[in-house]
Amino acid sequence: NNEPILNGSWSVINVIGGLAGIDDNYEEDVIVWDFDEQTQELTVTNNNVELVIYDGLASGIYSYEVLIEDENTSLIIDDIIYDLSILTETSLVLDEGAFTSDGFQLTFSR
């Protein structure tokens, strides 16, 4: 199976969106999301110290699930629903905007 997998560590490199129209870039390893497909747990390590409107989830452990309906794939983390719009070996894009008008899009890399 050569399909890209969510499992493992991903660094947030960009956050765009929201009513304020933010567009913030981050160095790799400042904000890391580590997915464990066996336990369905996401461990977030958010070391961002810059004052920003939104930089994703706070540090902690979250439960998650991947929901596939027709050709749409969603990632549900606690009560937040993201459209999993891109998943390759090195790139991941999660978009809240597909579900809320003031949502954010997070871009990750490995």
Phi and psi restraints in degrees (value plus and minus 20) as a CYANA .aco file:
   2 ASN   PHI    -122.3   -82.3
   2 ASN   PSI      -7.3    32.7
   3 GLU   PHI     -91.4   -51.4
   3 GLU   PSI     121.2   161.2
   4 PRO   PHI     -82.8   -42.8
   4 PRO   PSI     128.5   168.5
   5 ILE   PHI    -139.5   -99.5
   5 ILE   PSI     131.1   171.1
   6 LEU   PHI     -96.3   -56.3
   6 LEU   PSI     -50.0   -10.0
   7 ASN   PHI     -72.4   -32.4
   7 ASN   PSI     116.1   156.1
   8 GLY   PHI      93.3   133.3
   8 GLY   PSI    -190.1  -150.1
   9 SER   PHI    -114.0   -74.0
   9 SER   PSI     118.7   158.7
  10 TRP   PHI    -153.1  -113.1
  10 TRP   PSI     115.8   155.8
  11 SER   PHI    -119.3   -79.3
  11 SER   PSI     110.6   150.6
  12 VAL   PHI     -90.7   -50.7
  12 VAL   PSI     104.3   144.3
  13 ILE   PHI    -134.1   -94.1
  13 ILE   PSI     -35.5     4.5
  14 ASN   PHI    -177.8  -137.8
  14 ASN   PSI     122.4   162.4
  15 VAL   PHI    -150.8  -110.8
  15 VAL   PSI     105.2   145.2
  16 ILE   PHI    -148.8  -108.8
  16 ILE   PSI     139.7   179.7
  17 GLY   PHI      94.3   134.3
  17 GLY   PSI    -175.8  -135.8
  18 GLY   PHI      56.8    96.8
  18 GLY   PSI     149.5   189.5
  19 LEU   PHI     -83.9   -43.9
  19 LEU   PSI     -50.2   -10.2
  20 ALA   PHI     -99.7   -59.7
  20 ALA   PSI     -29.9    10.1
  21 GLY   PHI      47.0    87.0
  21 GLY   PSI      26.1    66.1
  22 ILE   PHI     -92.0   -52.0
  22 ILE   PSI     137.2   177.2
  23 ASP   PHI    -172.3  -132.3
  23 ASP   PSI      68.8   108.8
  24 ASP   PHI    -133.2   -93.2
  24 ASP   PSI     112.0   152.0
  25 ASN   PHI    -122.3   -82.3
  25 ASN   PSI     129.5   169.5
  26 TYR   PHI    -152.7  -112.7
  26 TYR   PSI     126.3   166.3
  27 GLU   PHI     -90.1   -50.1
  27 GLU   PSI     130.0   170.0
  28 GLU   PHI     -79.6   -39.6
  28 GLU   PSI     126.7   166.7
  29 ASP   PHI      55.2    95.2
  29 ASP   PSI     -15.7    24.3
  30 VAL   PHI     -97.7   -57.7
  30 VAL   PSI     -64.4   -24.4
  31 ILE   PHI    -146.1  -106.1
  31 ILE   PSI      94.2   134.2
  32 VAL   PHI    -140.6  -100.6
  32 VAL   PSI     110.1   150.1
  33 TRP   PHI    -129.5   -89.5
  33 TRP   PSI     104.2   144.2
  34 ASP   PHI    -137.0   -97.0
  34 ASP   PSI      89.4   129.4
  35 PHE   PHI    -110.1   -70.1
  35 PHE   PSI     112.3   152.3
  36 ASP   PHI    -136.1   -96.1
  36 ASP   PSI      82.6   122.6
  37 GLU   PHI     -87.1   -47.1
  37 GLU   PSI     -46.0    -6.0
  38 GLN   PHI     -89.4   -49.4
  38 GLN   PSI     -63.5   -23.5
  39 THR   PHI    -114.9   -74.9
  39 THR   PSI     -28.7    11.3
  40 GLN   PHI      38.3    78.3
  40 GLN   PSI      17.4    57.4
  41 GLU   PHI    -136.7   -96.7
  41 GLU   PSI     123.3   163.3
  42 LEU   PHI    -134.0   -94.0
  42 LEU   PSI     103.9   143.9
  43 THR   PHI    -125.2   -85.2
  43 THR   PSI      99.6   139.6
  44 VAL   PHI    -125.1   -85.1
  44 VAL   PSI     110.0   150.0
  45 THR   PHI    -138.2   -98.2
  45 THR   PSI      83.3   123.3
  46 ASN   PHI    -129.0   -89.0
  46 ASN   PSI      81.2   121.2
  47 ASN   PHI    -121.7   -81.7
  47 ASN   PSI      -1.2    38.8
  48 ASN   PHI     -89.1   -49.1
  48 ASN   PSI     108.8   148.8
  49 VAL   PHI    -131.6   -91.6
  49 VAL   PSI     -24.1    15.9
  50 GLU   PHI     -95.1   -55.1
  50 GLU   PSI     123.0   163.0
  51 LEU   PHI     -98.4   -58.4
  51 LEU   PSI      92.5   132.5
  52 VAL   PHI    -154.0  -114.0
  52 VAL   PSI     142.9   182.9
  53 ILE   PHI     -89.6   -49.6
  53 ILE   PSI     -61.4   -21.4
  54 TYR   PHI    -175.8  -135.8
  54 TYR   PSI     112.0   152.0
  55 ASP   PHI    -153.6  -113.6
  55 ASP   PSI       7.5    47.5
  56 GLY   PHI      74.2   114.2
  56 GLY   PSI    -171.0  -131.0
  57 LEU   PHI    -103.8   -63.8
  57 LEU   PSI     132.0   172.0
  58 ALA   PHI     -93.2   -53.2
  58 ALA   PSI     140.1   180.1
  59 SER   PHI     -76.3   -36.3
  59 SER   PSI     117.8   157.8
  60 GLY   PHI     138.2   178.2
  60 GLY   PSI    -195.8  -155.8
  61 ILE   PHI    -135.1   -95.1
  61 ILE   PSI     109.5   149.5
  62 TYR   PHI    -146.7  -106.7
  62 TYR   PSI     129.2   169.2
  63 SER   PHI    -107.7   -67.7
  63 SER   PSI     130.2   170.2
  64 TYR   PHI    -165.5  -125.5
  64 TYR   PSI     142.2   182.2
  65 GLU   PHI    -167.9  -127.9
  65 GLU   PSI     128.4   168.4
  66 VAL   PHI    -122.2   -82.2
  66 VAL   PSI     107.6   147.6
  67 LEU   PHI    -138.0   -98.0
  67 LEU   PSI     102.8   142.8
  68 ILE   PHI    -132.6   -92.6
  68 ILE   PSI      98.8   138.8
  69 GLU   PHI    -149.1  -109.1
  69 GLU   PSI     100.7   140.7
  70 ASP   PHI      33.3    73.3
  70 ASP   PSI    -140.0  -100.0
  71 GLU   PHI    -124.0   -84.0
  71 GLU   PSI     -10.3    29.7
  72 ASN   PHI    -124.0   -84.0
  72 ASN   PSI     116.6   156.6
  73 THR   PHI    -138.5   -98.5
  73 THR   PSI     106.9   146.9
  74 SER   PHI    -136.4   -96.4
  74 SER   PSI     128.3   168.3
  75 LEU   PHI    -135.6   -95.6
  75 LEU   PSI     100.2   140.2
  76 ILE   PHI    -128.5   -88.5
  76 ILE   PSI      97.6   137.6
  77 ILE   PHI    -138.5   -98.5
  77 ILE   PSI      92.0   132.0
  78 ASP   PHI      31.0    71.0
  78 ASP   PSI    -138.0   -98.0
  79 ASP   PHI    -121.2   -81.2
  79 ASP   PSI     -12.8    27.2
  80 ILE   PHI    -117.2   -77.2
  80 ILE   PSI     109.3   149.3
  81 ILE   PHI    -128.5   -88.5
  81 ILE   PSI     103.1   143.1
  82 TYR   PHI    -133.4   -93.4
  82 TYR   PSI     120.9   160.9
  83 ASP   PHI    -100.3   -60.3
  83 ASP   PSI     100.5   140.5
  84 LEU   PHI    -105.7   -65.7
  84 LEU   PSI      68.1   108.1
  85 SER   PHI    -106.6   -66.6
  85 SER   PSI     -47.7    -7.7
  86 ILE   PHI    -158.8  -118.8
  86 ILE   PSI     111.5   151.5
  87 LEU   PHI    -165.0  -125.0
  87 LEU   PSI      89.7   129.7
  88 THR   PHI    -142.6  -102.6
  88 THR   PSI    -194.7  -154.7
  89 GLU   PHI     -81.3   -41.3
  89 GLU   PSI     -50.3   -10.3
  90 THR   PHI    -145.2  -105.2
  90 THR   PSI     -19.8    20.2
  91 SER   PHI    -157.1  -117.1
  91 SER   PSI     117.2   157.2
  92 LEU   PHI    -157.8  -117.8
  92 LEU   PSI     111.5   151.5
  93 VAL   PHI    -147.0  -107.0
  93 VAL   PSI     103.6   143.6
  94 LEU   PHI    -134.4   -94.4
  94 LEU   PSI     112.1   152.1
  95 ASP   PHI    -148.0  -108.0
  95 ASP   PSI      94.8   134.8
  96 GLU   PHI     -98.8   -58.8
  96 GLU   PSI     -43.0    -3.0
  97 GLY   PHI     -81.0   -41.0
  97 GLY   PSI     -43.3    -3.3
  98 ALA   PHI     -88.5   -48.5
  98 ALA   PSI     -39.0     1.0
  99 PHE   PHI    -134.2   -94.2
  99 PHE   PSI     -41.7    -1.7
 100 THR   PHI    -158.2  -118.2
 100 THR   PSI     126.1   166.1
 101 SER   PHI     -92.1   -52.1
 101 SER   PSI     -41.4    -1.4
 102 ASP   PHI    -130.2   -90.2
 102 ASP   PSI       4.9    44.9
 103 GLY   PHI     -97.3   -57.3
 103 GLY   PSI     155.6   195.6
 104 PHE   PHI    -140.2  -100.2
 104 PHE   PSI     135.1   175.1
 105 GLN   PHI    -134.9   -94.9
 105 GLN   PSI     106.5   146.5
 106 LEU   PHI    -129.9   -89.9
 106 LEU   PSI     111.0   151.0
 107 THR   PHI    -131.9   -91.9
 107 THR   PSI     112.6   152.6
 108 PHE   PHI    -142.2  -102.2
 108 PHE   PSI     138.2   178.2
 109 SER   PHI    -159.1  -119.1
 109 SER   PSI     144.4   184.4
